[in-house]
Amino acid sequence: MPQSDTLQSLFRDAKDLLVILRSDRTLDASNPAFHEVVSGAAEGVDFMDLVPVKARERVGGQLVRAAGGDEVMLEVPHTDEEGAAHLVEYRFFPIDGGQVAGIG
C-alpha cells in the first residue's frame, strides 16, 4: 500500500481498479474498486485464482512479461460477488522489488 496520506487517499478513492502483485503473483495491495469487481480478492490471494481457468495461461504469460520489465495491456475476465461477469482491461507494469502493478 502506498505510504503517504495523499497516496493512500488516491489509492483508496480511485474509481479505476488498482492492484499490486508480489513477485509470486499474490495480491500485495488492492483498492475498493478492485474488490467491487473481483470476487475473492484479498491480500495474499494468488491473482491467477481470480482469473477463469480458460484465461490463466494467457494472463500468466503476460504477467511474466510485465514482471520482466514490459508494460502490457491485457483484458482479464473477472466475476464479482453476485456472479456478474466483468471484462477488465488492465495496464500491467513492473514496480520496485519485482512487483507488478495493474490499473484496470
N, C-alpha and C positions, 0 to 999 in steps of 0.2 A: 504494500500500500504506500502511496506517496507520503512523504514525511511532513511537509509544511501544512499549516492550516488551510492555506489557499489551495494547494494541490489536492488536499483531502476533500475540500468542498467541491472542486471541479470534478474530481473522480466520482464522488458520491452523487452529484446533481446532474451529471451529463445524461442527456437523452440517448446518446449513442451507447451501444454495448461496448464495455471495456473489460478486457481480461488480460492478466499477466500469467504466463505459464512458466513454471520452473523448467530446468533442463530435462527433467524426466516427464514433461508434458502435464504434470499435475497443476491444478489451479493454485496460484500463489495469492492472487487478489482478483476480485471482480466486483463490478458495481451493481447497484439495484436494478438498473435497466437490463443487465445481463441475466439476473435472477428472474426477472419477469418473463423472459422469453425462453430460458433454458431450464427445463425440468431437471432436478438432481444436482444443480450447480452448488458446490460447496468447496471451501478451501481443502486442498489435499486430494480432490477427486481427479482422476485421470481425464483430461479433456476428451480423449477418444471414447470414453464411456458415455459422453454426451452427444456422440455422433452415431447415427444409424449404421449398423454393420455394413450395409452395402456401400457406404461412402468412406469407410475408415481407411482403406488403402490409399485412395486419392488424397484425402485430407492429411493422413500421416506423412506421405511423401512431400507434400507442400510445407508442412511444419518443419520437416528436416531441412528443407531449403532455407526457410526463414531462420532457423537456428544457425545455419551455416553462413549467414550474412546477407541473404537475399531479402528483398521486400516482395511479398506475394499477395495478390488479390485472389480470394477464394470464396466460393459460395458453399456454405455449410448448412445442411438441414438440421433443425432442432425441433423439439416438441416441448411445449410449455406444460405447466402443472395440470391444465384442463384437457390436455391431449391434442391441442391445436398445433398444426404444423407451421413452422416458420422457416423460410429460406433466408439466411443472413449472409450478406456479403461482407467479408472481413478484409482488412488490410493487416497482414501479419508482418512483423519486422523484428530484428534482433535488438535486445537492450542489454545492459550490463550483466555480467556474471553468467552468461549462457542462457539467459531467459529470453522469451519471446513475448511480445505484446501484440494484442489484437484489438482493432477498433472495428466494430460492426455497425 
